[in-house]
Amino acid sequence: MTATLKETTVAAGQAVLDVRGLTVEYASGSTPVRACSDVSFTLRRGEILGVAGESGSGKSTLITALTRLQRPPAVTTAGEILFHGRDGSPPVDLARLDGRQLRRYRWTALSIVLQSAMDALNPVMRLGAQFADVLRARDRSLSKKDAWARAEELLALVGISADRVRDYPHQLSGGMRQRAAIALALACGPELVVMDEPTTAVDVVMQRQILAQVLRLRSELGFAVVFVTHDLSLLLELADRIAIMYAGRIVEVGEAAALYKDPQHPYTQGLRDSFPPLHAPLRTLRGIPGTPPDLRNPPAGCPFHPRCAQRIEGCEERLPELVSVRAGHEAACLLNDMANATEGGAR
């Protein structure tokens, strides 16, 4: 395992987000394409939940559904996205809110850091002006001068000199733009930040600096994070828990260390074994054969069975459910059902 950025794991607190049975379809053509199917998880305050999987696994569809940024033909057809505010008020189902109601929660309760900061930041506006727009939209009493001063503070928070507040995005390096996007997401003190592969476009040195700052800011400000990436090795350094997605479903979820040491789904094992550890004997790396399924015509049974070297009788017919395999760890694999049945018989 790579040297970890984490020193401690955030203790489990109260839930900030409960996702229950979330299903998202792309209603194009005669047959809808189900890109997310029956996704459920709980995110607690101060926790970092990593979401990993290959391209086409449903990660981006999931986060656009969570943040209500999806556009037609994507439609949330089932499920709940329950947001629990820190004020103790009853939970709110974000999936049921209209645009006007959502504006109450965006930036102050829920914000997002997009994958490409150059696209997320307005190229013809100075950084300070973009921060001021967000801040003054949430606080009408805030003067322009005070908003720019607050922008300087936010940039300093992520290690950018305050004098860069008058720069345009193209005047910043890729790493600085990405850190500015993170600062912008934190401008109004949100309780939950969704990060969509925020380090993909930067080199590994800057990637580590950004991740270290995310952990530091999480510790100081107490926000929760949903961190989406295709890079499982990165999440092992960053996340408290990790959810593995395949073919629009969560196939395994558990604490990062347990998921690395003893994955309970063959797909997770394949992802883990496809990158080299820094401190371990040399070994042959093995990729996952084949390609993810076409969600327009998914295979029957377990969607991973055509690529799985551990498939057993029933994998081609039965769709495994996400069940507990040990405390705080769930997986959707018939191998676990068989193991549980064997243990039950032995007792």
Salt bridges, closest charged atoms under 4 A:
ASP18 OD2 - ARG20 NH2 3.76
ASP18 OD2 - HIS84 NE2 3.12
GLU25 OE2 - ARG34 NH2 2.85
GLU47 OE2 - ARG241 NE 2.57
GLU54 OE1 - ARG307 NH1 2.88
GLU80 OE1 - ARG20 NH1 3.87
ASP93 OD2 - ARG96 NE 3.77
GLU153 OE1 - ARG150 NH1 3.07
ASP167 OD2 - ARG164 NE 2.31
GLU191 OE1 - ARG45 NH1 2.78
GLU191 OE2 - ARG86 NH1 3.95
GLU197 OE1 - HIS230 ND1 2.98
GLU220 OE2 - ARG216 NH1 3.31
GLU237 OE1 - ARG208 NH1 2.76
ASP240 OD2 - ARG218 NH1 3.00
GLU252 OE2 - HIS329 NE2 2.56
ASP262 OD2 - ARG326 NH1 3.07
ASP273 OD1 - ARG272 NE 2.98
ASP294 OD2 - ARG296 NH2 2.91
ASP337 OD2 - ARG318 NH2 3.50
